[in-house]
Amino acid sequence: MTMAGLTRLVRPPAPFPPAAGLRRTAAALVLVALGVSALLLVGCGDDEVIVPAATTEQPVTLQVAGSGTAQPLIRLLAEAYEKDHPDVSFDFLPEMHSAGGIKGVSRGDFQIGLVSRPPKDEERALGLTYVVVSHDALALAANSAEVGVDNVTTEQVRAVYSGRITNWKELGGVNAEIVVLDRNEDESAKIILRQYVLGPREELTVTDRAVQLNQESDMVDGLVNTRYTFGYLSRGYIVSTGLDSTIHTLSLDGVTPTVDAVESGAYPMFRPLGVVIRPDAPEAVRRFVDYLQSDEARQIMRSSGFAPAPVAR
C-alpha cells in the first residue's frame, strides 16, 4: 500500500452537525485505529511488517555440587551445553564428595548432585534419580616420564603401597625414592584401587610413608608438583586438561587405560561418574541430564579421555 493510499484511509470525514459529528468522528477514529493495526499485522504487498515473537525462555542458573572427581567431566559438558542454550548457566559449588552431593539434592540445596560411585542403599531410599554418565578409567601415574617406567604389574603396585618396594629402580626405572600418594579408605578412587589391585585392608596395609590426600585435586597437585611421585587419578581428567604432557600415565599389566580399553573391558578399573536429581526436578534440569547421554555429549567425552557409560534403555 502506498503512502497516498494510507493518507486516503485516514483523511478526516466531512463535517457533521455537532452532536452527530462527535459520535461519527469517534467512530472514524476507531476505524482508523483498526485500519492502522491491520496494516501493521497483515501488511500490504511488499510492505509487510514482521513482528518478532515474544520469547518464552527465561534465564535460569543450575547449581551443581558434590564429587570433586565428577566435577571436571560435568563442567566440560556444561560448557558445551551453554553454547547452544544461552538461557542456561551453571554455578559449580565447592567440592563436598558424593555423599554431600546426594544429601544436598535431597534437601533441595542445589539442583544437580555429582557422584563418583553408585548411591548406597540408604541413599537410594531417598528416591533420587541416578544417571551414570561416564566409566572413567582410574589411572596409575607417575610425576613424569623421567622415572623411567611405563608399565607396572598388579603385584608391583601392591608392593609399592605396602612399602616392600621403595625405589623406582626396583620397577626398572631411575634410582630415586618413590613418593607414594594415597587417598582415604572411604574415597571412591581408593575403593576401586582396592577392588582391582590392592585387595582388602586385612590383606594389605598401606605403608606409613604414604601421603594421605583428601581430594582428587590434591592428588593432581601432588603428581604435578612433586618429583618421583606415584599415585592414581582420573584418566579423563589427565587428558581433558592437557596434563598428559606432564603426568605420566602407567599401563597396568600391559594395558593402557584408554577409552577403547575401558569400553572393551580390557581395562576394568574405572569409576562410574554420574549425577543425581530429584524426581520432580525442573524441566531445565531434566533437559540437561538428557543431554549428558546424547550423541554430542558422548563424542565430547570420548575426545576428552572419558569413556561414555552405556545408555540405559
C-alpha positions as CSV (number, residue, x, y, z in Angstrom):
1,M,0.0,0.0,0.0
2,T,1.4,3.5,-0.9
3,M,1.6,6.5,1.4
4,A,-1.1,8.1,-0.8
5,G,-3.4,5.1,-0.1
6,L,-2.6,5.4,3.7
7,T,-3.4,9.1,3.5
8,R,-6.7,8.5,1.9
9,L,-7.6,5.9,4.5
10,V,-7.0,8.2,7.4
11,R,-8.4,11.5,5.9
12,P,-11.0,13.0,8.3
13,P,-14.6,12.8,7.2
14,A,-16.6,15.8,6.1
15,P,-18.1,18.0,8.9
16,F,-21.3,16.8,10.6
17,P,-23.7,18.6,12.8
18,P,-22.2,19.0,16.3
19,A,-24.0,16.1,18.2
20,A,-23.8,13.6,15.4
21,G,-20.4,14.9,14.4
22,L,-18.8,13.9,17.7
23,R,-20.2,10.4,17.5
24,R,-19.2,10.0,13.9
25,T,-15.7,11.5,14.5
26,A,-15.2,9.0,17.3
27,A,-16.4,6.1,15.1
28,A,-14.0,7.3,12.4
29,L,-11.1,7.3,14.8
30,V,-11.9,3.8,15.9
31,L,-11.9,2.7,12.2
32,V,-8.6,4.5,11.6
33,A,-7.0,2.7,14.6
34,L,-8.3,-0.7,13.4
35,G,-7.1,0.0,9.9
36,V,-3.6,1.0,11.0
37,S,-3.4,-2.1,13.3
38,A,-4.5,-4.2,10.4
39,L,-1.7,-2.7,8.3
40,L,0.9,-3.4,10.9
41,L,-0.2,-7.0,11.5
42,V,-1.0,-8.0,7.9
43,G,0.8,-5.5,5.7
44,C,0.2,-4.9,2.0
45,G,2.3,-6.5,-0.7
46,D,6.0,-6.0,-0.2
47,D,5.5,-3.6,2.7
48,E,4.7,-6.4,5.2
49,V,5.8,-5.6,8.8
50,I,7.2,-8.6,10.7
51,V,6.6,-8.5,14.4
52,P,9.1,-10.7,16.3
53,A,7.6,-13.4,18.5
54,A,8.0,-12.9,22.3
55,T,10.4,-15.3,23.9
56,T,9.2,-17.8,26.5
57,E,12.6,-18.9,27.7
58,Q,13.6,-17.3,31.0
59,P,17.3,-17.3,32.0
60,V,18.0,-20.0,34.6
61,T,21.0,-20.9,36.7
62,L,21.5,-24.5,37.7
63,Q,23.5,-25.1,40.9
64,V,25.8,-28.1,40.9
65,A,27.8,-29.7,43.7
66,G,29.2,-33.0,45.0
67,S,32.1,-35.2,44.0
68,G,35.2,-33.3,43.0
69,T,36.1,-36.3,40.8
70,A,33.0,-35.9,38.7
71,Q,33.1,-32.1,38.5
72,P,35.6,-31.8,35.6
73,L,33.5,-34.0,33.4
74,I,30.2,-32.3,34.1
75,R,31.8,-28.9,33.9
76,L,33.2,-29.8,30.4
77,L,29.7,-30.9,29.2
78,A,28.0,-27.9,30.8
79,E,30.3,-25.5,28.9
80,A,29.3,-27.2,25.6
81,Y,25.6,-27.1,26.6
82,E,25.7,-23.4,27.4
83,K,26.8,-22.6,23.8
84,D,23.6,-23.9,22.4
85,H,21.4,-22.8,25.4
86,P,22.3,-19.2,26.2
87,D,19.4,-19.0,28.6
88,V,21.0,-21.7,30.9
89,S,24.1,-21.1,33.1
90,F,25.8,-23.2,35.7
91,D,27.1,-22.4,39.2
92,F,29.5,-25.1,40.4
93,L,29.8,-25.0,44.2
94,P,32.8,-26.2,46.3
95,E,33.6,-29.9,46.3
96,M,31.8,-32.0,49.0
97,H,32.2,-35.6,48.0
98,S,29.5,-37.9,46.6
99,A,27.6,-38.1,49.9
100,G,27.3,-34.4,50.1
101,G,26.0,-34.2,46.5
102,I,23.3,-36.7,47.2
103,K,22.3,-35.2,50.5
104,G,22.3,-31.6,49.1
105,V,20.0,-32.6,46.2
106,S,17.7,-34.5,48.6
107,R,17.4,-31.4,50.8
108,G,16.9,-29.0,47.9
109,D,20.1,-27.1,48.5
110,F,21.0,-27.4,44.8
111,Q,19.6,-29.0,41.7
112,I,22.3,-31.4,40.4
113,G,24.4,-33.6,42.6
114,L,27.7,-35.1,41.4
115,V,28.7,-38.6,42.3
116,S,31.7,-40.9,41.5
117,R,30.2,-44.0,43.0
118,P,26.7,-45.7,43.0
119,P,24.4,-44.5,45.8
120,K,24.4,-46.7,48.9
121,D,21.2,-48.4,50.0
122,E,20.3,-45.7,52.4
123,E,20.9,-43.1,49.7
124,R,18.8,-44.9,47.2
125,A,16.0,-44.8,49.7
126,L,15.9,-41.0,49.2
127,G,14.2,-41.6,45.9
128,L,16.5,-39.6,43.7
129,T,17.1,-40.2,40.0
130,Y,20.7,-41.6,39.4
131,V,22.2,-41.3,36.0
132,V,25.7,-42.7,35.1
133,V,27.4,-40.5,32.6
134,S,30.9,-42.0,32.2
135,H,33.0,-45.0,33.1
136,D,36.2,-43.1,33.9
137,A,39.4,-45.1,34.0
138,L,41.3,-44.9,37.3
139,A,44.9,-44.5,36.0
140,L,48.1,-45.3,37.8
141,A,50.5,-42.4,37.3
142,A,54.0,-41.0,38.0
143,N,55.1,-37.4,38.3
144,S,56.8,-37.5,34.8
145,A,58.4,-39.9,32.3
146,E,61.7,-39.2,34.0
147,V,61.0,-42.1,36.4
148,G,61.9,-44.4,33.5
149,V,58.9,-46.7,34.0
150,D,56.0,-47.2,31.6
151,N,54.2,-50.3,32.9
152,V,53.6,-51.8,36.3
153,T,52.1,-55.2,37.3
154,T,49.4,-55.7,39.9
155,E,51.9,-57.3,42.2
156,Q,54.3,-54.4,41.8
157,V,51.6,-51.9,42.8
158,R,50.8,-53.9,45.8
159,A,54.4,-53.9,46.8
160,V,54.7,-50.1,46.4
161,Y,51.7,-49.4,48.6
162,S,52.7,-52.0,51.2
163,G,56.2,-50.5,51.4
164,R,58.0,-53.6,50.1
165,I,59.2,-51.6,47.0
166,T,60.5,-48.1,47.8
167,N,62.7,-47.1,44.8
168,W,61.9,-46.6,41.2
169,K,64.9,-48.7,40.1
170,E,63.1,-51.7,41.7
171,L,60.5,-51.2,39.0
172,G,63.1,-50.9,36.3
173,G,63.5,-47.1,36.4
174,V,65.8,-44.4,37.8
175,N,67.5,-44.6,41.2
176,A,65.1,-42.4,43.2
177,E,62.9,-42.9,46.2
178,I,59.2,-43.4,45.4
179,V,56.9,-40.8,47.0
180,V,53.7,-42.7,47.5
181,L,50.4,-40.7,47.2
182,D,47.2,-42.2,48.6
183,R,43.6,-41.4,49.3
184,N,41.4,-42.1,52.3
185,E,39.8,-45.6,52.5
186,D,36.3,-44.3,52.0
187,E,37.1,-42.4,48.8
188,S,35.8,-43.9,45.5
189,A,39.3,-44.0,44.0
190,K,40.7,-46.0,46.9
191,I,37.7,-48.3,46.9
192,I,38.3,-49.1,43.2
193,L,42.0,-49.5,43.7
194,R,41.4,-52.0,46.5
195,Q,38.8,-53.8,44.5
196,Y,41.0,-54.4,41.4
197,V,44.6,-54.1,42.7
198,L,45.4,-53.8,46.4
199,G,42.8,-56.2,47.8
200,P,41.0,-55.8,51.2
201,R,42.5,-53.9,54.1
202,E,43.0,-57.1,56.1
203,E,45.3,-58.4,53.4
204,L,47.3,-55.2,52.7
205,T,48.1,-52.4,55.0
206,V,49.3,-49.2,53.2
207,T,52.8,-48.1,54.3
208,D,53.1,-45.3,56.8
209,R,55.3,-43.5,54.3
210,A,52.3,-42.8,52.0
211,V,51.0,-39.2,51.9
212,Q,47.2,-39.2,52.6
213,L,45.2,-36.8,50.4
214,N,41.6,-35.8,50.8
215,Q,40.6,-34.6,47.3
216,E,41.3,-35.6,43.7
217,S,42.6,-32.1,43.2
218,D,45.2,-32.8,45.9
219,M,46.3,-35.9,44.1
220,V,46.7,-33.8,40.9
221,D,48.7,-31.2,42.7
222,G,51.0,-33.8,44.2
223,L,51.7,-35.5,40.9
224,V,52.3,-32.3,39.0
225,N,54.5,-30.5,41.6
226,T,56.4,-33.3,43.4
227,R,59.1,-35.3,41.6
228,Y,59.1,-39.2,41.7
229,T,55.6,-39.4,43.0
230,F,53.4,-42.5,42.4
231,G,49.6,-42.1,42.6
232,Y,46.2,-42.8,40.9
233,L,43.6,-40.5,39.5
234,S,41.0,-39.9,36.7
235,R,42.4,-40.7,33.2
236,G,39.7,-38.4,31.7
237,Y,40.9,-35.5,33.9
238,I,44.5,-36.0,32.7
239,V,43.5,-36.0,29.0
240,S,40.8,-33.3,29.1
241,T,43.1,-30.8,30.9
242,G,46.2,-31.4,28.8
243,L,48.1,-32.9,31.7
244,D,49.1,-36.0,29.8
245,S,52.1,-34.0,28.6
246,T,53.1,-33.7,32.3
247,I,51.7,-36.5,34.4
248,H,53.0,-39.9,33.1
249,T,50.2,-42.4,32.9
250,L,51.4,-46.0,33.5
251,S,50.0,-49.1,31.9
252,L,48.7,-51.8,34.3
253,D,49.7,-55.4,33.4
254,G,50.4,-54.2,29.9
255,V,47.1,-52.4,29.3
256,T,46.9,-48.6,28.9
257,P,43.7,-47.0,30.3
258,T,42.3,-45.7,27.1
259,V,38.7,-45.1,26.3
260,D,38.7,-48.1,23.9
261,A,40.3,-50.3,26.6
262,V,37.6,-49.4,29.1
263,E,34.7,-49.8,26.6
264,S,36.0,-53.2,25.5
265,G,36.6,-54.4,29.1
266,A,40.3,-54.8,28.7
267,Y,40.8,-52.2,31.4
268,P,38.2,-52.9,34.1
269,M,39.4,-50.4,36.7
270,F,37.1,-47.4,36.3
271,R,34.7,-45.3,38.4
272,P,31.1,-44.5,37.4
273,L,30.8,-40.7,37.2
274,G,27.3,-39.5,37.3
275,V,24.6,-37.2,38.6
276,V,21.6,-37.3,40.9
277,I,18.5,-35.2,40.6
278,R,15.1,-35.0,42.3
279,P,12.3,-36.8,40.5
280,D,10.4,-33.5,40.5
281,A,13.4,-31.6,39.1
282,P,12.5,-28.6,36.9
283,E,12.4,-29.0,33.1
284,A,15.7,-27.2,32.6
285,V,17.4,-29.7,34.9
286,R,15.9,-32.7,33.1
287,R,16.8,-31.4,29.7
288,F,20.5,-31.0,30.7
289,V,20.6,-34.6,32.2
290,D,19.1,-35.9,28.9
291,Y,21.9,-34.0,27.1
292,L,24.5,-35.8,29.2
293,Q,23.6,-39.0,27.4
294,S,23.2,-37.5,23.9
295,D,25.4,-38.4,21.0
296,E,27.0,-35.0,21.1
297,A,28.0,-35.4,24.8
298,R,29.3,-38.9,24.2
299,Q,31.5,-37.6,21.4
300,I,32.9,-34.9,23.6
301,M,33.6,-37.4,26.4
302,R,35.5,-39.8,24.0
303,S,37.7,-37.0,22.6
304,S,38.4,-35.8,26.2
305,G,39.5,-39.2,27.6
306,F,36.3,-40.1,29.3
307,A,34.6,-43.4,28.3
308,P,30.9,-42.8,27.9
309,A,28.7,-45.1,30.1
310,P,26.2,-47.4,28.2
311,V,22.9,-45.6,27.9
312,A,20.1,-47.4,29.9
313,R,17.2,-48.3,27.6
